Amino acid sequence: MFDAALNGLAAVAAWPAIGYLFLGVLVGLWFGAVPGLSGLVGMAILVPFTFTMEPAPALAFLLGTFAVTTTSDTIASVLLGIPGTAASQATILDGYPMAMKGEASRAFGAAFTVSAIGGLLGAVVLGLSIPLVQPLILSFTQAEFFMLTLLGLAMVGALSGNSVLLGLIAALIGLGLSYVGYSENGALPRYWLGETYLLEGLPLIPVVLGLFALPELIDLAARGGTLSSVPRERVSSGIATGIADALRNWWLMLRSTAIGAYVGMLPGLGGSIVDWVAYGHAVQSSKNNEGFGKGDVRGVIAPETANNAMKGGALIPTIAFGIPGSAAMAILMSALMIQGMTPGPEMLTTRLDFTFSLVWMLAIANVAGALILLLLARHIAKVTFIRGHLLVPVIVTFVFMGAWLANTSIGDWVVLLVFGSVGYLMKRGGVPRPPMVLGLVIGPIMENALFITNSVHDGLEWLARPICLVIAALIAGSIVFAFLRQRRMRTQTKEPVRGRDAVDPTASLLAVALLLAASIWGLAPTFTWPADVGQIPMLTFIPAVGLSLIAVWSSVQAIRQARTDGRSVFPSQSQWGHAGHLLLWWLGLLGVTIAAGQLIALPAFAALYVILKSRQAWWTGALYAACAWALLYGVFDRIVGVLWHPSLLFH
């Protein structure tokens, strides 16, 4: 085995494989940093270029791209509060508050350090675990997969906000959103509103960007200042502090590596929940956990370690058993087969040296990507001190084009704006948004797993399986711990939160009333659907209705208490005015796109916003428009090759 490892390293270090590996790293850093793009998109674009390559350079190119997207996705999560990829959702909870405190450099220092170490250790775990994990993977049936999805939902729902009740409601509504379109079983369309666009379900990227990106853009535009609330001269922590934080929390880093590597082995599930499991573990295992969600660096360290270690774990079922651990792994498996290699036992016997070369590729790419970003982190963090009005048009361009890549349909932008409005209401009302996204992601996995489980087992006998019992205990423990944590925080907090983090009682009531209405609307048709189609939605929306009624009652009581205390119960008119004004700008962008296309609409938006909102000179607006057009044409048209919206005026 040692000789195979050395031969694998020699194959990677030889030219041109090492050159393609570093080229893939640079490409992957770009795809991870731009919201809406991902390692999956990058690999899908690059696969055709590898058809004529030798196996080692081809796989080095693809794995170099795939390995580092969960490193550079931290940039958007920290700076903008937007998940760069699905694997960086948990990083937002503490990374973005750190940026708002002027500690973006510290967050980057910690994140990039643990990304390198987590990716390296994940590759080591891959190399050591290949002969050991087959019994573990084969012991997981659909029953265990279903329980794991429940564990992920319970962790994120209970730990991602200040209210366990609201978090669980948001998680259930997220599951409800996943039922839009054709059912996993029965081929019956559900909740599609008569729109063919929705028959394939709600696209994840526009929903995520709407829930997270647009509310932060509204706040950024409303403040008019910089992203950081702390002047640059008052910020003392930097990259070195973040690196020290990572090394000081070495035990958390090792535990998160194990979580990432072994949860990542679960086909089709690991990448969806691994960062949340690691984040939940960090909160539950920390004695002093009151700072989580407010800018605690441990809330960055745990998920960033896990989502990089996950890459090594995801390779194991792919190469050892021919079971892709994710969509990106499915692309990698197809690339292996194109190169004449069949995933399975031969990858662990006659082709063991090539398997070890994949391990080396992951390790080298993770370290290289993290080092590059550490060198650039100080400059990247300066974005937090740029005036918000100058950032808005740049971010809008990336956000809207990221959403467009989902289906290249104008419906993507409609979904983006709808969920942007919902996300802003949830943010102002204190309803956590991450549980909703996770529910949307793992809903199809959960529904399919439960359907198969019920088909195989009689009744609920599968709950007595040993692994299911262990996971059930973890679910109960997570919820109980979250309630105890919430009660402790309430007893320790004497003064109501004020400023930008304050919750508007009326907005909270409106948000939970909206969730209640959605739950009732989702529950109503389930009674007339066949059991295989309506059972899972019914089991989702019944508790959602009950919990939402409790939340509405609690919101009404909160409003009454606020009136008794003499506090205002109405949202700030200026905040909602800014939100409505910016929404009109985006509706105008949508209208101009329908009429003239994105290549005209987005540069025009950038120019007008800079001139009219930022009060800049006309030539500054023209420069913004030129840069936006060059980006759209050079990257999205020439490189990515997107299909633009067919305009009415130009054919």
C-alpha positions as CSV (number, residue, x, y, z in Angstrom):
1,M,0.0,0.0,0.0
2,F,2.9,2.3,0.8
3,D,4.3,1.8,-2.7
4,A,0.9,2.5,-4.2
5,A,0.7,5.8,-2.3
6,L,4.2,6.8,-3.5
7,N,3.3,5.9,-7.1
8,G,0.1,7.9,-6.8
9,L,2.0,11.0,-5.6
10,A,4.5,10.6,-8.5
11,A,1.7,10.5,-11.0
12,V,0.2,13.8,-9.5
13,A,3.6,15.5,-9.3
14,A,4.5,14.8,-12.9
15,W,3.8,17.3,-15.7
16,P,1.2,18.1,-17.0
17,A,-1.0,16.7,-14.2
18,I,0.4,19.1,-11.6
19,G,-0.2,22.0,-13.9
20,Y,-3.8,21.0,-14.6
21,L,-4.3,20.5,-10.9
22,F,-3.3,24.1,-10.1
23,L,-5.3,25.4,-13.1
24,G,-8.4,23.6,-11.7
25,V,-7.7,25.1,-8.3
26,L,-7.9,28.6,-9.8
27,V,-11.1,27.8,-11.7
28,G,-12.6,26.3,-8.6
29,L,-11.8,29.3,-6.4
30,W,-13.8,31.4,-8.9
31,F,-16.7,29.1,-9.1
32,G,-17.0,28.8,-5.3
33,A,-16.7,32.6,-4.8
34,V,-19.5,33.6,-7.1
35,P,-22.9,33.0,-5.6
36,G,-25.0,30.6,-7.8
37,L,-22.0,28.9,-9.3
38,S,-20.5,25.8,-7.6
39,G,-18.2,22.9,-8.0
40,L,-21.0,21.0,-9.8
41,V,-21.4,23.8,-12.4
42,G,-17.6,24.0,-12.8
43,M,-17.1,20.3,-13.3
44,A,-20.1,20.1,-15.7
45,I,-18.5,22.8,-17.8
46,L,-15.0,21.3,-17.7
47,V,-15.7,17.6,-18.3
48,P,-15.8,18.0,-22.2
49,F,-12.3,19.5,-22.1
50,T,-10.9,16.4,-20.5
51,F,-12.1,13.9,-23.2
52,T,-8.8,14.0,-25.0
53,M,-6.5,14.1,-21.9
54,E,-4.7,11.4,-20.2
55,P,-6.3,10.1,-17.0
56,A,-4.1,11.8,-14.4
57,P,-4.3,15.3,-15.9
58,A,-8.0,15.0,-16.6
59,L,-8.9,13.9,-13.0
60,A,-6.4,16.5,-11.6
61,F,-8.2,19.3,-13.5
62,L,-11.7,18.2,-12.3
63,L,-10.7,17.4,-8.7
64,G,-8.7,20.7,-8.4
65,T,-11.9,22.5,-9.3
66,F,-14.1,20.5,-7.1
67,A,-11.9,20.5,-4.0
68,V,-11.7,24.2,-3.4
69,T,-15.2,25.5,-4.0
70,T,-16.1,24.9,-0.4
71,T,-13.1,27.0,0.5
72,S,-13.8,30.1,-1.6
73,D,-17.5,29.9,-1.0
74,T,-16.7,31.4,2.5
75,I,-16.1,34.8,0.8
76,A,-19.8,35.4,0.0
77,S,-20.9,33.8,3.2
78,V,-18.8,36.1,5.3
79,L,-18.9,39.3,3.3
80,L,-22.5,39.2,2.1
81,G,-24.4,36.7,4.2
82,I,-25.0,34.7,1.0
83,P,-24.2,31.0,0.7
84,G,-21.5,30.8,-2.0
85,T,-22.5,27.1,-2.3
86,A,-24.9,24.9,-0.4
87,A,-22.1,23.7,1.8
88,S,-21.5,27.2,3.3
89,Q,-25.0,27.9,4.7
90,A,-24.0,27.3,8.3
91,T,-21.0,29.6,8.0
92,I,-23.3,32.6,7.5
93,L,-24.6,32.3,11.1
94,D,-21.4,33.6,12.6
95,G,-19.3,34.6,9.6
96,Y,-21.5,37.4,8.5
97,P,-21.9,38.9,12.0
98,M,-18.1,38.9,12.3
99,A,-17.9,40.9,9.0
100,M,-20.4,43.4,10.4
101,K,-18.1,43.8,13.4
102,G,-15.2,44.5,11.1
103,E,-13.7,41.1,11.7
104,A,-13.9,39.7,8.2
105,S,-10.1,39.2,8.0
106,R,-10.3,37.2,11.2
107,A,-13.1,35.0,9.9
108,F,-11.1,34.4,6.7
109,G,-8.0,33.6,8.6
110,A,-9.8,30.9,10.6
111,A,-11.9,29.6,7.7
112,F,-9.1,29.2,5.2
113,T,-6.8,27.6,7.8
114,V,-9.3,25.0,8.8
115,S,-10.2,24.5,5.2
116,A,-6.7,23.5,4.4
117,I,-6.3,21.3,7.4
118,G,-9.8,19.8,7.1
119,G,-9.3,19.0,3.4
120,L,-5.9,17.5,4.1
121,L,-7.1,15.4,7.0
122,G,-10.2,14.4,5.0
123,A,-8.0,13.1,2.3
124,V,-5.9,11.2,4.9
125,V,-9.1,9.7,6.3
126,L,-10.1,8.7,2.8
127,G,-6.8,6.9,2.4
128,L,-6.9,5.1,5.7
129,S,-10.6,4.3,5.7
130,I,-11.1,2.7,2.3
131,P,-10.8,-0.9,3.5
132,L,-12.8,-0.2,6.7
133,V,-15.9,1.6,5.7
134,Q,-17.6,-0.9,3.5
135,P,-19.5,-2.5,6.4
136,L,-20.5,0.9,7.7
137,I,-22.0,2.1,4.4
138,L,-23.7,-1.2,3.7
139,S,-25.4,-1.2,7.1
140,F,-27.3,2.0,6.2
141,T,-30.7,1.4,4.7
142,Q,-33.3,3.9,3.7
143,A,-34.6,3.9,7.2
144,E,-31.3,5.2,8.5
145,F,-31.1,7.8,5.7
146,F,-34.6,9.0,6.7
147,M,-33.5,9.4,10.4
148,L,-30.4,11.2,9.4
149,T,-32.4,13.8,7.4
150,L,-34.6,14.3,10.5
151,L,-31.4,14.8,12.6
152,G,-30.2,17.4,10.1
153,L,-33.5,19.2,10.2
154,A,-33.7,19.1,14.0
155,M,-30.2,20.5,14.4
156,V,-30.6,23.4,12.1
157,G,-34.2,24.1,13.1
158,A,-33.4,24.1,16.8
159,L,-30.0,25.8,16.7
160,S,-30.0,28.4,13.9
161,G,-32.0,31.1,15.6
162,N,-33.2,32.5,18.9
163,S,-36.5,30.6,18.8
164,V,-36.6,26.8,18.6
165,L,-40.3,27.0,17.7
166,L,-39.8,29.3,14.7
167,G,-36.8,27.3,13.6
168,L,-38.8,24.1,13.5
169,I,-41.7,25.8,11.7
170,A,-39.3,27.1,9.1
171,A,-37.8,23.6,8.6
172,L,-41.3,22.1,8.1
173,I,-42.2,24.9,5.5
174,G,-38.9,24.2,3.8
175,L,-39.9,20.5,3.5
176,G,-43.3,21.7,2.1
177,L,-41.5,23.8,-0.6
178,S,-39.6,20.6,-1.7
179,Y,-43.0,19.0,-2.6
180,V,-43.6,21.5,-5.4
181,G,-43.7,19.7,-8.7
182,Y,-44.0,16.0,-9.6
183,S,-44.1,13.8,-6.5
184,E,-41.2,11.5,-5.9
185,N,-43.7,8.6,-6.0
186,G,-46.9,8.5,-8.0
187,A,-46.0,11.0,-10.7
188,L,-48.7,13.5,-9.6
189,P,-47.9,17.2,-9.8
190,R,-48.3,19.1,-6.5
191,Y,-48.6,22.8,-5.7
192,W,-47.6,23.8,-9.2
193,L,-50.1,26.7,-9.5
194,G,-50.8,25.7,-13.1
195,E,-47.3,26.9,-14.1
196,T,-45.2,24.4,-16.1
197,Y,-42.1,26.1,-14.8
198,L,-42.9,24.6,-11.3
199,L,-43.5,21.1,-12.5
200,E,-39.8,20.3,-11.9
201,G,-39.9,21.8,-8.5
202,L,-38.6,25.1,-7.0
203,P,-35.0,25.7,-8.1
204,L,-32.7,25.8,-5.2
205,I,-30.3,28.6,-6.2
206,P,-33.0,31.3,-6.8
207,V,-34.7,30.4,-3.5
208,V,-31.4,30.5,-1.5
209,L,-30.3,33.8,-3.1
210,G,-33.7,35.3,-2.5
211,L,-33.9,34.3,1.1
212,F,-30.4,35.4,1.9
213,A,-29.0,37.8,-0.6
214,L,-31.8,40.2,-1.3
215,P,-32.6,40.9,2.4
216,E,-28.9,41.8,3.0
217,L,-28.9,44.0,-0.1
218,I,-31.9,45.8,1.2
219,D,-30.3,46.4,4.6
220,L,-27.0,47.5,2.9
221,A,-28.8,50.0,0.7
222,A,-30.9,51.3,3.6
223,R,-27.8,51.9,5.8
224,G,-26.0,53.7,3.0
225,G,-22.7,53.2,4.9
226,T,-20.3,50.3,4.9
227,L,-20.9,46.6,5.5
228,S,-18.8,46.9,8.7
229,S,-20.4,48.8,11.5
230,V,-16.9,49.4,13.0
231,P,-14.4,51.8,11.4
232,R,-11.3,50.3,9.9
233,E,-9.0,52.0,12.3
234,R,-10.8,50.4,15.3
235,V,-10.4,46.9,14.1
236,S,-7.5,45.1,15.8
237,S,-8.1,41.5,14.8
238,G,-6.9,40.2,11.5
239,I,-5.8,37.2,9.6
240,A,-3.2,36.2,12.1
241,T,-5.8,36.3,14.9
242,G,-8.0,34.0,12.8
243,I,-5.2,31.5,12.2
244,A,-4.5,31.5,15.9
245,D,-8.2,30.9,16.6
246,A,-8.1,27.9,14.3
247,L,-5.0,26.4,16.0
248,R,-6.4,27.1,19.5
249,N,-9.6,25.2,18.7
250,W,-7.7,22.2,17.4
251,W,-9.9,19.7,19.2
252,L,-13.0,21.1,17.6
253,M,-11.3,21.1,14.3
254,L,-10.4,17.4,14.6
255,R,-13.9,16.5,15.7
256,S,-15.4,18.5,12.8
257,T,-13.0,16.7,10.4
258,A,-14.3,13.3,11.6
259,I,-17.9,14.5,11.2
260,G,-17.2,15.9,7.7
261,A,-15.4,12.8,6.5
262,Y,-17.8,10.2,7.8
263,V,-21.0,12.0,7.1
264,G,-19.7,12.8,3.7
265,M,-19.6,9.1,2.9
266,L,-23.3,8.9,3.0
267,P,-24.4,8.9,-0.7
268,G,-26.7,11.7,-1.6
269,L,-27.0,13.1,1.9
270,G,-23.6,14.1,3.3
271,G,-23.1,17.3,1.5
272,S,-26.6,18.5,2.4
273,I,-26.3,18.4,6.2
274,V,-22.6,18.0,7.0
275,D,-22.0,21.7,7.8
276,W,-25.1,21.8,10.0
277,V,-24.2,18.7,11.9
278,A,-20.8,20.1,12.6
279,Y,-22.2,23.5,13.6
280,G,-24.8,21.8,15.9
281,H,-22.0,19.7,17.5
282,A,-20.0,22.9,18.1
283,V,-22.9,24.6,19.8
284,Q,-23.8,21.5,21.9
285,S,-20.3,20.7,22.9
286,S,-19.3,24.2,24.0
287,K,-19.6,25.3,27.6
288,N,-19.8,28.9,26.6
289,N,-22.2,29.0,23.6
290,E,-24.1,32.2,24.1
291,G,-22.0,33.9,21.4
292,F,-23.0,31.5,18.6
293,G,-25.0,33.3,16.0
294,K,-23.5,36.7,17.0
295,G,-20.0,36.3,15.6
296,D,-18.4,33.4,17.4
297,V,-15.4,32.3,15.4
298,R,-16.1,28.6,16.5
299,G,-19.3,28.9,14.4
300,V,-17.0,29.4,11.4
301,I,-14.4,26.8,12.3
302,A,-16.7,23.9,12.7
303,P,-18.7,24.0,9.4
304,E,-15.7,25.1,7.3
305,T,-13.6,22.2,8.6
306,A,-16.4,19.7,8.0
307,N,-17.4,20.8,4.5
308,N,-13.8,20.5,3.2
309,A,-13.2,17.1,5.0
310,M,-16.5,16.0,3.4
311,K,-14.9,16.0,-0.1
312,G,-12.6,13.1,0.9
313,G,-15.5,11.1,2.4
314,A,-17.7,11.6,-0.6
315,L,-15.0,10.0,-2.8
316,I,-15.2,6.7,-0.9
317,P,-18.6,5.4,-2.1
318,T,-17.9,6.7,-5.5
319,I,-14.6,4.9,-6.2
320,A,-15.1,1.9,-4.0
321,F,-18.7,0.9,-4.7
322,G,-19.7,2.9,-7.7
323,I,-22.2,4.9,-5.6
324,P,-21.9,8.6,-6.3
325,G,-21.9,10.6,-3.0
326,S,-23.3,13.7,-4.7
327,A,-24.2,15.1,-8.1
328,A,-20.6,16.3,-8.5
329,M,-19.3,12.8,-7.6
330,A,-21.7,11.4,-10.4
331,I,-19.9,13.7,-12.9
332,L,-16.5,12.5,-11.5
333,M,-17.6,8.9,-11.9
334,S,-18.6,9.5,-15.5
335,A,-15.2,11.1,-16.1
336,L,-13.5,8.0,-14.6
337,M,-15.5,5.7,-16.9
338,I,-14.7,7.9,-19.9
339,Q,-11.0,7.4,-19.0
340,G,-11.5,3.6,-19.0
341,M,-11.7,3.1,-15.3
342,T,-14.7,1.4,-13.6
343,P,-15.4,2.3,-10.0
344,G,-15.5,-0.7,-7.8
345,P,-13.1,-3.4,-6.4
346,E,-10.5,-2.9,-9.0
347,M,-9.9,0.7,-7.8
348,L,-8.8,-0.9,-4.5
349,T,-6.7,-3.6,-6.0
350,T,-5.2,-3.4,-9.4
351,R,-5.7,0.4,-9.7
352,L,-4.9,1.3,-6.1
353,D,-2.1,3.6,-7.2
354,F,-4.5,5.7,-9.2
355,T,-6.9,5.7,-6.2
356,F,-4.1,7.1,-4.1
357,S,-3.4,9.7,-6.8
358,L,-7.0,11.0,-6.3
359,V,-6.3,11.3,-2.6
360,W,-3.1,13.3,-3.3
361,M,-5.0,15.5,-5.7
362,L,-7.6,16.4,-3.0
363,A,-4.9,17.0,-0.4
364,I,-2.7,19.2,-2.6
365,A,-5.7,21.2,-4.0
366,N,-7.1,21.9,-0.6
367,V,-3.8,23.2,0.7
368,A,-3.0,25.2,-2.4
369,G,-6.5,26.8,-2.5
370,A,-6.4,27.8,1.2
371,L,-2.9,29.3,0.8
372,I,-3.9,31.4,-2.2
373,L,-6.9,32.7,-0.3
374,L,-4.9,33.5,2.8
375,L,-2.6,35.6,0.7
376,L,-5.6,37.5,-0.7
377,A,-7.7,37.6,2.4
378,R,-6.6,41.0,3.6
379,H,-7.5,42.6,0.3
380,I,-10.8,40.7,0.1
381,A,-11.8,41.9,3.6
382,K,-11.4,45.5,2.5
383,V,-14.8,45.1,0.7
384,T,-16.5,45.5,4.1
385,F,-15.2,49.1,4.3
386,I,-16.5,50.2,0.8
387,R,-19.7,52.3,0.7
388,G,-22.7,50.1,0.4
389,H,-24.3,52.0,-2.5
390,L,-21.2,51.2,-4.6
391,L,-21.4,47.5,-3.8
392,V,-25.1,47.0,-4.5
393,P,-25.0,47.1,-8.3
394,V,-22.0,44.7,-8.3
395,I,-23.7,42.2,-6.0
396,V,-27.0,42.5,-7.9
397,T,-25.3,41.5,-11.1
398,F,-23.9,38.3,-9.5
399,V,-27.0,37.5,-7.6
400,F,-29.4,37.8,-10.5
401,M,-27.1,36.0,-12.9
402,G,-26.5,33.3,-10.3
403,A,-30.3,32.8,-10.1
404,W,-30.6,32.8,-13.9
405,L,-28.2,29.8,-14.1
406,A,-30.8,27.6,-12.4
407,N,-33.1,27.1,-15.4
408,T,-32.2,30.1,-17.7
409,S,-35.9,31.1,-17.4
410,I,-37.5,34.4,-16.4
411,G,-39.3,32.4,-13.8
412,D,-35.9,32.1,-11.9
413,W,-36.0,35.9,-11.3
414,V,-39.6,35.8,-10.3
415,V,-38.8,33.1,-7.7
416,L,-35.8,35.2,-6.6
417,L,-37.9,38.3,-6.0
418,V,-40.7,36.4,-4.3
419,F,-38.4,34.7,-1.9
420,G,-36.4,37.9,-1.5
421,S,-39.6,39.5,-0.1
422,V,-40.4,36.5,2.1
423,G,-36.8,36.4,3.3
424,Y,-36.8,40.1,4.3
425,L,-40.1,39.6,6.2
426,M,-38.6,36.6,8.0
427,K,-35.4,38.5,8.8
428,R,-37.2,41.5,10.2
429,G,-39.6,39.1,12.1
430,G,-36.8,37.0,13.6
431,V,-37.7,33.8,11.8
432,P,-34.6,31.8,10.9
433,R,-34.1,31.2,7.2
434,P,-31.5,28.4,7.1
435,P,-33.9,25.7,8.2
436,M,-36.2,26.5,5.3
437,V,-33.3,26.0,2.8
438,L,-32.2,22.8,4.4
439,G,-35.8,21.5,4.3
440,L,-36.0,22.3,0.6
441,V,-32.7,20.5,-0.1
442,I,-33.3,17.2,1.7
443,G,-37.1,17.0,1.3
444,P,-36.9,14.7,-1.8
445,I,-34.3,12.5,-0.1
446,M,-36.5,12.3,3.0
447,E,-39.7,11.5,1.1
448,N,-38.1,8.8,-1.1
449,A,-36.4,7.2,1.9
450,L,-39.6,7.1,3.9
451,F,-41.6,5.7,1.0
452,I,-39.1,2.9,0.5
453,T,-38.8,2.2,4.2
454,N,-42.6,1.9,4.6
455,S,-42.7,-0.4,1.5
456,V,-40.1,-2.7,3.0
457,H,-41.1,-2.8,6.7
458,D,-44.4,-3.5,8.4
459,G,-45.6,-0.5,10.4
460,L,-42.9,1.3,12.4
461,E,-40.8,-1.7,13.2
462,W,-37.8,-0.1,11.5
463,L,-37.6,2.4,14.3
464,A,-36.3,-0.4,16.5
465,R,-33.2,-0.8,14.3
466,P,-30.1,0.0,16.5
467,I,-28.7,2.8,14.3
468,C,-32.2,4.4,14.1
469,L,-32.5,4.3,17.9
470,V,-29.2,6.1,18.2
471,I,-30.1,8.8,15.7
472,A,-33.5,9.2,17.4
473,A,-31.8,9.8,20.7
474,L,-29.6,12.4,19.1
475,I,-32.7,14.2,17.6
476,A,-34.4,14.3,21.0
477,G,-31.2,15.5,22.6
478,S,-30.7,18.3,20.1
479,I,-34.2,19.6,20.6
480,V,-34.1,19.4,24.4
481,F,-30.7,21.0,24.5
482,A,-31.9,23.8,22.2
483,F,-34.9,24.5,24.5
484,L,-32.6,24.6,27.5
485,R,-30.2,26.9,25.7
486,Q,-33.0,29.2,24.7
487,R,-34.4,29.5,28.2
488,R,-30.9,30.2,29.6
489,M,-30.4,33.0,27.1
490,R,-33.7,34.6,27.9
491,T,-33.0,34.6,31.6
492,Q,-29.6,36.1,31.0
493,T,-30.8,38.8,28.6
494,K,-32.4,41.7,30.5
495,E,-32.7,44.4,27.9
496,P,-34.5,44.0,24.5
497,V,-32.2,43.9,21.4
498,R,-32.1,47.2,19.6
499,G,-30.6,48.4,16.4
500,R,-30.2,46.4,13.2
501,D,-30.6,43.1,15.0
502,A,-33.9,44.1,16.6
503,V,-37.0,42.0,15.8
504,D,-40.1,44.0,14.7
505,P,-43.1,42.4,16.7
506,T,-45.5,43.2,13.8
507,A,-43.1,41.8,11.2
508,S,-42.8,38.7,13.4
509,L,-46.6,38.3,13.5
510,L,-46.9,38.8,9.7
511,A,-44.1,36.3,9.1
512,V,-45.6,33.5,11.2
513,A,-49.1,34.3,9.9
514,L,-47.7,33.8,6.4
515,L,-46.2,30.5,7.4
516,L,-49.5,29.5,9.0
517,A,-51.4,30.4,5.8
518,A,-48.9,28.4,3.7
519,S,-49.2,25.4,6.0
520,I,-53.0,25.4,5.8
521,W,-52.9,25.8,2.0
522,G,-50.4,23.0,1.7
523,L,-52.4,20.7,4.0
524,A,-55.8,21.1,2.3
525,P,-55.3,19.1,-0.9
526,T,-53.4,16.2,0.8
527,F,-56.7,14.6,2.0
528,T,-57.8,14.0,-1.6
529,W,-54.5,12.7,-2.9
530,P,-53.5,9.0,-3.1
531,A,-51.6,7.9,0.0
532,D,-48.2,7.5,-1.8
533,V,-48.5,11.2,-2.9
534,G,-50.2,12.9,0.0
535,Q,-48.9,11.0,3.0
536,I,-45.6,12.9,3.4
537,P,-47.0,16.4,2.8
538,M,-49.8,15.6,5.3
539,L,-47.3,14.5,7.9
540,T,-45.3,17.7,7.3
541,F,-48.1,20.3,7.3
542,I,-50.1,19.0,10.2
543,P,-47.4,19.8,12.8
544,A,-46.6,22.9,10.8
545,V,-50.1,24.2,11.3
546,G,-50.1,23.4,15.0
547,L,-46.7,25.0,15.7
548,S,-47.6,28.0,13.6
549,L,-50.8,28.6,15.6
550,I,-48.7,28.5,18.8
551,A,-46.2,31.0,17.2
552,V,-49.1,33.3,16.1
553,W,-50.4,33.3,19.7
554,S,-46.8,34.0,21.0
555,S,-46.4,36.9,18.6
556,V,-49.7,38.5,19.7
557,Q,-48.6,38.2,23.3
558,A,-45.2,39.8,22.4
559,I,-47.0,42.7,20.8
560,R,-49.2,43.2,23.9
561,Q,-46.1,43.1,26.1
562,A,-44.3,45.6,23.9
563,R,-47.3,48.0,24.2
564,T,-47.3,47.5,28.0
565,D,-43.6,48.4,28.1
566,G,-44.2,51.5,26.0
567,R,-42.2,50.2,23.1
568,S,-43.2,50.7,19.4
569,V,-44.8,47.6,17.8
570,F,-44.7,49.0,14.2
571,P,-41.8,48.4,11.8
572,S,-39.6,51.4,11.0
573,Q,-41.2,53.2,8.1
574,S,-37.8,54.1,6.7
575,Q,-36.6,50.5,6.6
576,W,-39.8,49.3,4.8
577,G,-39.6,52.3,2.6
578,H,-36.1,51.3,1.5
579,A,-37.2,47.8,0.9
580,G,-40.2,48.8,-1.2
581,H,-38.1,51.2,-3.2
582,L,-35.4,48.7,-4.0
583,L,-38.0,46.1,-4.9
584,L,-39.3,48.6,-7.5
585,W,-35.8,48.9,-8.9
586,W,-35.6,45.1,-9.3
587,L,-39.1,44.9,-10.8
588,G,-37.9,47.5,-13.3
589,L,-34.8,45.4,-14.0
590,L,-37.1,42.5,-14.6
591,G,-39.2,44.5,-17.0
592,V,-36.3,45.9,-19.0
593,T,-34.8,42.3,-19.2
594,I,-38.1,41.1,-20.8
595,A,-38.0,43.9,-23.2
596,A,-34.3,44.2,-24.1
597,G,-32.4,41.3,-22.4
598,Q,-29.9,41.0,-19.6
599,L,-26.9,42.4,-21.6
600,I,-28.7,45.7,-21.6
601,A,-30.8,45.6,-18.4
602,L,-28.1,44.7,-15.9
603,P,-25.5,47.3,-17.1
604,A,-28.3,49.9,-17.3
605,F,-29.3,49.1,-13.7
606,A,-25.7,49.4,-12.5
607,A,-25.2,52.8,-14.2
608,L,-28.5,54.3,-13.0
609,Y,-28.1,53.0,-9.5
610,V,-24.6,54.5,-9.1
611,I,-25.7,57.8,-10.6
612,L,-29.1,58.2,-8.9
613,K,-28.6,56.4,-5.6
614,S,-24.9,56.8,-4.9
615,R,-24.8,60.4,-6.3
616,Q,-21.8,59.6,-8.4
617,A,-20.7,61.3,-11.6
618,W,-22.1,60.1,-14.9
619,W,-18.7,58.7,-16.0
620,T,-18.6,56.5,-12.9
621,G,-22.0,55.1,-13.8
622,A,-20.7,54.5,-17.4
623,L,-17.7,52.7,-16.0
624,Y,-19.9,50.5,-13.9
625,A,-22.1,49.7,-16.9
626,A,-19.0,48.9,-19.0
627,C,-17.6,46.6,-16.4
628,A,-21.0,44.9,-15.9
629,W,-21.3,44.3,-19.7
630,A,-17.8,43.0,-19.9
631,L,-18.4,40.5,-17.1
632,L,-21.7,39.3,-18.6
633,Y,-20.3,38.9,-22.0
634,G,-16.8,37.6,-21.1
635,V,-17.7,35.2,-18.3
636,F,-21.4,34.2,-18.6
637,D,-21.7,34.3,-22.4
638,R,-18.2,33.2,-23.7
639,I,-17.1,30.9,-20.8
640,V,-20.2,29.6,-19.1
641,G,-22.3,29.8,-22.3
642,V,-25.7,30.7,-20.8
643,L,-28.8,31.1,-22.8
644,W,-30.0,34.7,-22.5
645,H,-33.6,35.7,-22.2
646,P,-35.0,36.4,-25.7
647,S,-35.8,40.1,-25.7
648,L,-38.9,41.5,-27.3
649,L,-37.1,44.4,-28.9
650,F,-34.0,42.7,-30.3
651,H,-34.1,39.3,-32.0
